[in-house]
Amino acid sequence: MDQIIIKFLKFCIVGFSGVAIDFGVTWTLKEKLFINKYVANSTGFFLAATSNFILNKIWTFGSTDHRVSTEYLLFFSIALFGLVLNNLIIYLLSDKLKLNFYISKGIAIVAVAFWNFFMNFLFTFSSN
């Protein structure tokens, strides 16, 4: 159980770096380049997910699996479903309940973090 908690804490630390990338890219695209908020959100997500994969593979899970492309595809597939959840939460909170976009995005990130960790723990990096 201690290993799971340590891995989850590492996953969260990596996640914070991903949040910085995600928010930075999203904000730049949405506010400065006037790109649609969902396109901006998805782009921020993609770049953050790629960074998170690399950091989680090396640091959080210490994966030595040489099937990097397989791990990445599984990690990204899990994250992609997380993106659907992320956008759904943003849509419901921001568009329907009129909550601030960035507060909605923050809530979505927290909810999706649990999904991402447990799915990656159980499937992507289960041999570590």
ABEGO torsion letter per residue (X at the ends): XAAAAAAAAAAAAAAAAAAAAAAAAAAAAAAAAGBBAAAAAAAAAAAAAAAAAAAAAAAAAGBABABAAAAAAAAAAAAAAAAAAAAAAAAAAAAAAGBBAAAAAAAAAAAAAAAAAAAAAAAAAAAX
